Amino acid sequence: MSALLELQDVHTAYGLSRVLFGISLQIGAGECVCLLGRNGVGKTTTMRSIMGLTRPSAGRVLWKGRDIAGWMPHRIARAGIGFVPEDRRVFAELTVWENLDVAERAAQRRGPWTVARVYETFPALRDLAGRQAGFLSGGEQQMLTIGRTLMCNPELLLLDEPSEGLAPLVVDRLLEQVGALKDQGLTILLAEQGVDFSLRLADRAYVLEKGTVRHSGPAAELRDDAALRHRLLAL
């Protein structure tokens, strides 16, 4: 299987503080791949390195075989990569519908995602269409942020800690919704500290430790082997 996205020996630092020490991974079209590991191991920095929010100091980020390391984030988004950050970043003073409409107007890519389709995927947003985003719950804001990113019709969706801070029932519903996106053929890279959430969705998993890949393989290996999960993740 040819890689849609591939990282080759990526090193990234914030000033003098080095975070990634040679990350290599790949994602095939239609796959859901998860990055696992404790806080501070480099999951978010890997996402930011892909998205151009933090420029790698060395290595290559290949999108459909083309090195995009050093591209500006808006150019990467227009190339087909969508990013849902951990802190959600909704436009708090705009309504749900206005958040989606702004994204649709700004999108440079055309495709199947419309406001109506986002409402089909996240029915709760239809009922909240006129509510200001700042008054939504955490789970509702997460749905809105994912929906807003989908309006740009990405081929690859980067999800950074989507279940962070959400109640268990909300997490279960989000799991179903992200699973539905996967079933529709969307390629997903998921960075999560919630191991159960990740492994229920993922086809393959990478475990990060201190800015390096400690383990990679089928997600089923980690799902089915508690001893391996404990050894890699201390859970």
C-alpha angles and dihedrals in degrees: 000000000000116000121250089194126018131178115202118196094323118189120187133178139180102223107304093344110097115207108166120048107189106323114189124180142137139209126201124213111279095015128127109214124180133206112213133187143101123294112289098026094113106267096128092040089054089054092047091049090054093047095047094243090119114026116227114241091213140002134049135279106201120197110186087340096309121114108238097171106132096024117132115257095246090054091050090050090051089051089062110272119121124194128205106191125212093246093053096217100209118178093257098197094048124080122248090258092048091051089055094042092052090052092049092050092048095046116112093190126074123210146119099307116103134154088263092054092048088053089051091052095042105028093178089067091061090059090047097045094120098043122103110251092231089067095054123106120251092261092048091049090051091053090048093050092051091046092049090051091049089056086073089060098233123191090207124038119202112203116190113198095325094175095048112133096357127131116253094251090050090049090053091053092046089050090056092048096048088045089055090053089052091049089054089060101258114150111232135193109193125193109194142157088198100091097187091050092050099044093050088059107030131093092193136014138208119198113207126203125177093343097310136094107258097175139006132180146100113333088230089070091063094038093055102036114065092178091056091048090051093049094049101035105020091234 
